[in-house]
Amino acid sequence: MTKRKINPVDYAKEILTAIPKGVLLTTKAGEKVNAMTIGWGTMGTNWSRPVFAAYIRKGRFTAEMLEKNPEFTVNIPLGDFDKKIVGICGSKRGSEVDKITLAGLTMVDSDAVKVPGFKELPLTLECKVIYKQLQDLALYSADIAKDFYPQDIDGMAVGANRDEHYTVFGEIVNAYVIE
Ligand SMILES: Cc1cc2nc3c(=O)[nH]c(=O)nc-3n(C[C@H](O)[C@H](O)[C@H](O)COP(=O)(O)O)c2cc1C
């Protein structure tokens, strides 16, 4: 396996098309590696740096992992891949199961962060958190609050629930495709 360094802008279409179908955001703290499925994400420029912004509900295990090590990778499929990966990583909680083993993911070391990429989702963005802020329930428009933050649903629910999201800006410090 080799890693081919890329400029993420050259893959903007692949990345932005894949996000709403579900890609992975992976974290590592100590020896624990965890991947969660994300369906929201924004790639662009902020503070004159290339950034990937992710939106992580505060109750996700991933939020705890980012507290311990503020680095992540974004793992994007290129072509066909086993859809059960996004199903497992988007429904199980990393504190309870080893999703990497369960989903059959093959880890590949990154270069600039401790968090690995995966052979199965080969387009990899290596990111370091440069800004993180918990969104404010009071500031959502009424329709967004109603659809996405129902206050009667516990934060452990996989779908819409009472928890606000953290906006997490990662500087994209390196990017590669595993071949
Ligand atoms: C298609 C899909 C997209 C998702 N997108 C997000 C997202 O952008 N942000 C989020 O907080 N949770 C999202 N989730 C839910 C998490 O993936 C799910 O709660 C997961 O179990 C969290 O894992 P963790 O607790 O190990 O961090 C999504 C789930 C699916 C199936």
Ligand as a Chemical Component Dictionary entry (heavy atoms), coordinates in Angstrom:
data_LIG
# 
_chem_comp.id                   LIG 
_chem_comp.type                 NON-POLYMER 
_chem_comp.pdbx_formal_charge   0 
_chem_comp.three_letter_code    LIG 
# 
loop_
_chem_comp_atom.comp_id 
_chem_comp_atom.atom_id 
_chem_comp_atom.alt_atom_id 
_chem_comp_atom.type_symbol 
_chem_comp_atom.charge 
_chem_comp_atom.model_Cartn_x 
_chem_comp_atom.model_Cartn_y 
_chem_comp_atom.model_Cartn_z 
_chem_comp_atom.pdbx_ordinal 
LIG C1  C1  C 0 -25.446 8.913  7.531  1  
LIG C2  C2  C 0 -25.158 9.393  8.936  2  
LIG C3  C3  C 0 -24.661 10.671 9.124  3  
LIG C4  C4  C 0 -24.384 11.153 10.427 4  
LIG N1  N1  N 0 -23.878 12.414 10.577 5  
LIG C5  C5  C 0 -23.570 12.880 11.826 6  
LIG C6  C6  C 0 -22.971 14.183 11.979 7  
LIG O1  O1  O 0 -22.646 14.899 11.017 8  
LIG N2  N2  N 0 -22.751 14.605 13.263 9  
LIG C7  C7  C 0 -23.064 13.846 14.372 10 
LIG O2  O2  O 0 -22.850 14.290 15.515 11 
LIG N3  N3  N 0 -23.597 12.595 14.227 12 
LIG C8  C8  C 0 -23.838 12.097 12.992 13 
LIG N4  N4  N 0 -24.342 10.820 12.829 14 
LIG C9  C9  C 0 -24.560 9.971  14.024 15 
LIG C10 C10 C 0 -23.264 9.304  14.536 16 
LIG O3  O3  O 0 -22.532 8.744  13.473 17 
LIG C11 C11 C 0 -23.631 8.184  15.545 18 
LIG O4  O4  O 0 -24.316 8.733  16.659 19 
LIG C12 C12 C 0 -22.398 7.416  16.014 20 
LIG O5  O5  O 0 -22.846 6.271  16.708 21 
LIG C13 C13 C 0 -21.485 8.246  16.922 22 
LIG O6  O6  O 0 -20.365 7.479  17.239 23 
LIG P1  P1  P 0 -19.456 7.742  18.546 24 
LIG O7  O7  O 0 -20.406 7.828  19.717 25 
LIG O8  O8  O 0 -18.542 6.570  18.591 26 
LIG O9  O9  O 0 -18.745 9.039  18.312 27 
LIG C14 C14 C 0 -24.620 10.325 11.552 28 
LIG C15 C15 C 0 -25.126 9.011  11.366 29 
LIG C16 C16 C 0 -25.373 8.547  10.071 30 
LIG C17 C17 C 0 -25.878 7.140  9.891  31 
# 
loop_
_chem_comp_bond.comp_id 
_chem_comp_bond.atom_id_1 
_chem_comp_bond.atom_id_2 
_chem_comp_bond.value_order 
_chem_comp_bond.pdbx_ordinal 
LIG C1  C2  SING 1  
LIG C2  C3  SING 2  
LIG C2  C16 DOUB 3  
LIG C3  C4  DOUB 4  
LIG C4  N1  SING 5  
LIG C4  C14 SING 6  
LIG N1  C5  DOUB 7  
LIG C5  C6  SING 8  
LIG C5  C8  SING 9  
LIG C6  O1  DOUB 10 
LIG C6  N2  SING 11 
LIG N2  C7  SING 12 
LIG C7  O2  DOUB 13 
LIG C7  N3  SING 14 
LIG N3  C8  DOUB 15 
LIG C8  N4  SING 16 
LIG N4  C9  SING 17 
LIG N4  C14 SING 18 
LIG C9  C10 SING 19 
LIG C10 O3  SING 20 
LIG C10 C11 SING 21 
LIG C11 O4  SING 22 
LIG C11 C12 SING 23 
LIG C12 O5  SING 24 
LIG C12 C13 SING 25 
LIG C13 O6  SING 26 
LIG O6  P1  SING 27 
LIG P1  O7  DOUB 28 
LIG P1  O8  SING 29 
LIG P1  O9  SING 30 
LIG C14 C15 DOUB 31 
LIG C15 C16 SING 32 
LIG C16 C17 SING 33 
# 
